[in-house]
Amino acid sequence: MRAWIKGISVIAPGIEDWAAMRETLQGTRAWQNGPLTLRPPEVLSPRERRRTSPALRLALNAAAAVCQDADVAFDALPCVFASALGDGSVSDAMMTSLTQPGKPVSPTQFHNSVHNAAAGYWSIGAGNMRSSISIAAGDASFGAGLISAMTRLSSTAPEIMFVASDMPMPDLLAKTRPIYAPMAVGLVLSHTAPARACPALEILGSSTAPESEIVDAALKPLANGSPAGRALPMLTAIASAASGSHDLIMAVGSNGFRIKVRVSL
């Protein structure tokens, strides 16, 4: 399978867009963890914005940013959303409500609790009536989402949007499954080479080699502590000024199944 990366978006603490992440990966900008402020998604109406949680804002802002980077309309592409854990803040609030008298679960909480909530909000806000899929595969969610998106590319679906995102879990849930920092990565993939020069991705087959790790020591906590951070070795290859190809090993399943991916510049 082969695809071209027509657009990229990245959101993380201290990283507001792909340009900032590219500078960080090239070593010209230091990265430091810190609070992440997420603006309400402009793709949604004011009423819908008020109903969104931080996890939804993270995913939807990454989706809007990658469409803008690729210069495609919000309603133009089918999409794949990947998240290892979904919306932990909603799960925490619902379970807390169930311990209270009357079990007062909010309709909005219930509405946002499903794993495809981000895809649903994107469909509503963007007026996007094309197909979507929501996927989870633990720490391998980025790789699983990527291979899912690439398998859907064809002559009848020449481009697709892919977004992987996760937020730290609150309170007791965080002790069960810690996430170092919030992060989202968005890609617009094309079945054919765009008119402008773009990085190419090729899946070469399965692999038993260890998963590729990021070299930058400062970014290792983000790469290893956030499911979306597993994209950083690939993004490092794309940010490289060196032309040619870069081979990476990427996990695509919670059972340890891995693939070999080639990035060509």
C-alpha positions as CSV (number, residue, x, y, z in Angstrom):
1,M,0.0,0.0,0.0
2,R,1.2,3.5,-0.9
3,A,-0.1,6.9,-0.1
4,W,1.0,10.5,-0.2
5,I,0.8,12.8,2.8
6,K,-1.0,15.9,1.5
7,G,-1.5,17.6,4.9
8,I,-0.3,17.3,8.6
9,S,-1.5,18.7,11.8
10,V,-0.1,18.3,15.3
11,I,-1.4,19.6,18.7
12,A,0.4,19.0,21.9
13,P,1.6,21.1,24.9
14,G,3.8,23.8,23.6
15,I,3.1,22.7,20.0
16,E,0.3,24.6,18.3
17,D,0.7,23.3,14.8
18,W,2.8,21.2,12.4
19,A,5.2,24.1,11.7
20,A,6.1,24.3,15.4
21,M,6.5,20.5,15.7
22,R,8.7,20.4,12.5
23,E,11.0,23.0,14.1
24,T,11.2,21.0,17.3
25,L,12.0,17.8,15.4
26,Q,14.7,19.6,13.4
27,G,16.3,20.7,16.7
28,T,15.7,24.4,16.1
29,R,13.0,24.7,18.8
30,A,13.1,23.2,22.3
31,W,10.1,21.4,23.6
32,Q,8.8,21.6,27.1
33,N,5.7,20.0,28.6
34,G,3.1,22.4,30.1
35,P,-0.6,23.2,30.1
36,L,-2.5,22.9,26.8
37,T,-5.2,25.4,26.1
38,L,-7.8,24.2,23.6
39,R,-10.0,26.7,21.9
40,P,-13.6,25.7,21.1
41,P,-13.8,24.1,17.7
42,E,-14.8,26.7,15.1
43,V,-16.3,24.0,12.9
44,L,-19.2,23.6,15.4
45,S,-22.1,26.0,16.1
46,P,-21.9,27.9,19.4
47,R,-24.5,25.5,20.9
48,E,-22.5,22.4,20.0
49,R,-19.2,24.0,21.1
50,R,-20.6,24.3,24.7
51,R,-21.2,20.5,24.7
52,T,-17.7,19.5,23.8
53,S,-15.1,18.2,26.3
54,P,-11.3,18.8,26.1
55,A,-10.9,15.4,24.3
56,L,-13.4,16.4,21.6
57,R,-11.8,19.8,21.2
58,L,-8.4,18.2,20.7
59,A,-9.6,15.8,18.0
60,L,-11.8,18.3,16.2
61,N,-9.2,21.1,16.2
62,A,-6.6,18.6,14.7
63,A,-9.1,17.6,12.1
64,A,-9.8,21.2,11.1
65,A,-6.1,22.1,11.1
66,V,-5.1,19.2,8.8
67,C,-7.9,20.0,6.3
68,Q,-6.6,23.6,6.2
69,D,-3.0,22.4,5.8
70,A,-4.1,20.2,2.9
71,D,-6.3,22.9,1.4
72,V,-9.4,20.6,1.3
73,A,-13.0,21.4,2.4
74,F,-14.1,20.1,5.8
75,D,-17.0,18.1,4.1
76,A,-14.9,16.7,1.3
77,L,-13.2,13.6,2.8
78,P,-14.1,10.3,4.4
79,C,-12.3,10.0,7.8
80,V,-10.7,7.8,10.3
81,F,-10.5,8.8,14.0
82,A,-8.3,6.8,16.3
83,S,-8.2,7.0,20.1
84,A,-6.8,4.5,22.6
85,L,-9.1,5.6,25.4
86,G,-11.8,7.8,24.0
87,D,-13.2,10.5,26.4
88,G,-11.9,9.6,29.8
89,S,-13.4,12.8,31.4
90,V,-16.9,11.7,30.3
91,S,-16.4,8.1,31.5
92,D,-15.2,9.4,34.9
93,A,-18.1,11.8,35.2
94,M,-20.7,9.2,34.3
95,M,-19.3,6.6,36.8
96,T,-19.1,9.3,39.5
97,S,-22.8,10.1,38.8
98,L,-23.8,6.5,39.2
99,T,-22.5,6.5,42.8
100,Q,-24.8,9.5,43.7
101,P,-28.5,9.3,44.8
102,G,-30.8,9.0,41.8
103,K,-27.8,8.2,39.5
104,P,-28.1,11.6,37.7
105,V,-26.2,10.9,34.4
106,S,-26.3,13.9,32.2
107,P,-27.8,13.4,28.7
108,T,-24.8,15.3,27.3
109,Q,-22.4,13.0,29.1
110,F,-24.1,10.0,27.7
111,H,-24.2,11.6,24.2
112,N,-20.4,12.1,24.4
113,S,-19.5,8.8,25.9
114,V,-19.4,6.7,22.7
115,H,-16.1,6.1,21.1
116,N,-17.2,7.7,17.8
117,A,-18.3,11.0,19.4
118,A,-15.5,12.9,17.6
119,A,-16.6,11.5,14.2
120,G,-20.2,12.4,15.0
121,Y,-19.4,16.0,15.9
122,W,-17.2,16.3,12.9
123,S,-20.0,15.0,10.6
124,I,-22.5,17.5,12.2
125,G,-20.2,20.5,12.3
126,A,-18.5,20.1,8.9
127,G,-21.7,18.9,7.2
128,N,-19.6,15.9,6.2
129,M,-21.8,13.0,5.0
130,R,-19.0,10.8,3.9
131,S,-18.1,7.5,5.6
132,S,-16.2,7.4,8.9
133,I,-14.6,4.9,11.2
134,S,-13.5,5.1,14.8
135,I,-10.8,2.8,16.0
136,A,-9.0,1.9,19.2
137,A,-5.9,-0.3,19.6
138,G,-4.2,0.8,22.8
139,D,-0.7,2.2,22.4
140,A,-0.9,1.0,18.7
141,S,-3.9,3.2,17.9
142,F,-1.9,5.5,15.6
143,G,-0.5,2.7,13.6
144,A,-3.9,0.8,13.5
145,G,-5.6,4.0,12.4
146,L,-3.0,4.7,9.7
147,I,-3.3,1.3,8.2
148,S,-7.1,1.5,8.3
149,A,-7.0,4.8,6.5
150,M,-4.6,3.6,3.8
151,T,-6.6,0.5,3.1
152,R,-9.6,2.7,2.4
153,L,-7.8,4.7,-0.3
154,S,-8.8,3.8,-3.8
155,S,-9.8,5.4,-7.1
156,T,-13.3,6.0,-5.8
157,A,-11.9,7.4,-2.4
158,P,-8.8,9.2,-3.6
159,E,-8.2,11.1,-0.3
160,I,-8.9,10.5,3.3
161,M,-8.5,12.3,6.6
162,F,-7.0,10.5,9.6
163,V,-6.8,11.9,13.2
164,A,-5.3,10.2,16.2
165,S,-5.7,11.8,19.6
166,D,-5.8,11.1,23.4
167,M,-6.1,13.1,26.6
168,P,-4.8,12.1,30.0
169,M,-7.4,10.3,32.1
170,P,-8.7,12.0,35.2
171,D,-8.3,11.0,38.8
172,L,-8.6,7.3,39.5
173,L,-8.7,6.3,35.8
174,A,-5.3,7.9,35.3
175,K,-3.7,5.5,37.8
176,T,-5.0,2.6,35.7
177,R,-3.9,4.0,32.4
178,P,-1.6,7.0,32.6
179,I,-1.0,9.2,29.6
180,Y,1.9,11.6,29.8
181,A,0.3,14.5,27.9
182,P,-2.5,15.3,25.5
183,M,-1.6,15.0,21.8
184,A,-3.3,14.8,18.4
185,V,-1.9,14.1,15.0
186,G,-3.8,14.6,11.8
187,L,-3.0,13.5,8.2
188,V,-4.7,13.9,4.9
189,L,-3.6,10.9,2.7
190,S,-3.9,10.8,-1.1
191,H,-4.2,7.8,-3.3
192,T,-2.2,9.5,-6.1
193,A,0.7,11.9,-6.0
194,P,-0.5,15.6,-5.6
195,A,0.7,18.3,-7.9
196,R,3.0,19.7,-5.2
197,A,5.8,17.6,-3.7
198,C,4.6,15.6,-0.7
199,P,6.1,12.8,1.5
200,A,5.1,9.3,0.4
201,L,4.2,6.4,2.8
202,E,4.5,2.8,1.8
203,I,3.6,-0.2,3.9
204,L,6.1,-2.9,3.1
205,G,4.7,-5.8,5.1
206,S,4.8,-7.2,8.6
207,S,7.9,-7.1,10.8
208,T,9.2,-8.8,14.0
209,A,11.7,-6.0,14.6
210,P,11.3,-3.7,17.6
211,E,9.1,-0.6,17.2
212,S,11.0,2.5,16.1
213,E,11.7,5.0,18.8
214,I,12.4,8.7,18.7
215,V,16.0,9.8,19.1
216,D,15.4,13.2,20.7
217,A,15.6,12.5,24.5
218,A,13.4,15.5,25.4
219,L,10.5,14.1,23.3
220,K,10.7,10.5,24.4
221,P,8.2,11.0,27.3
222,L,5.7,12.4,24.7
223,A,6.4,9.7,22.2
224,N,6.2,6.8,24.7
225,G,3.6,8.3,27.0
226,S,0.9,9.3,24.5
227,P,-0.7,6.8,22.0
228,A,-0.6,9.6,19.3
229,G,3.0,10.2,20.2
230,R,3.8,6.9,18.4
231,A,3.7,9.1,15.3
232,L,6.8,11.0,16.2
233,P,9.4,8.7,14.6
234,M,7.5,9.0,11.3
235,L,7.1,12.8,11.7
236,T,10.8,13.0,12.5
237,A,11.6,11.3,9.2
238,I,9.2,13.7,7.4
239,A,10.8,16.8,9.1
240,S,14.3,15.7,8.0
241,A,15.9,17.8,5.4
242,A,17.6,14.7,3.9
243,S,15.9,13.4,0.8
244,G,15.5,9.7,0.1
245,S,13.7,7.0,2.1
246,H,13.5,6.2,5.8
247,D,12.3,2.8,7.1
248,L,10.3,2.6,10.3
249,I,8.7,-0.2,12.4
250,M,5.2,0.6,13.7
251,A,2.9,-1.3,15.9
252,V,-0.6,-1.7,14.5
253,G,-2.2,-4.0,17.1
254,S,-2.4,-4.5,20.8
255,N,-1.1,-8.0,20.3
256,G,2.3,-6.7,19.3
257,F,1.8,-7.1,15.5
258,R,4.0,-4.6,13.7
259,I,4.6,-3.4,10.1
260,K,7.5,-1.9,8.2
261,V,6.7,1.6,6.9
262,R,8.8,3.5,4.4
263,V,8.8,7.3,4.3
264,S,10.1,8.8,1.1
265,L,10.9,12.5,0.6
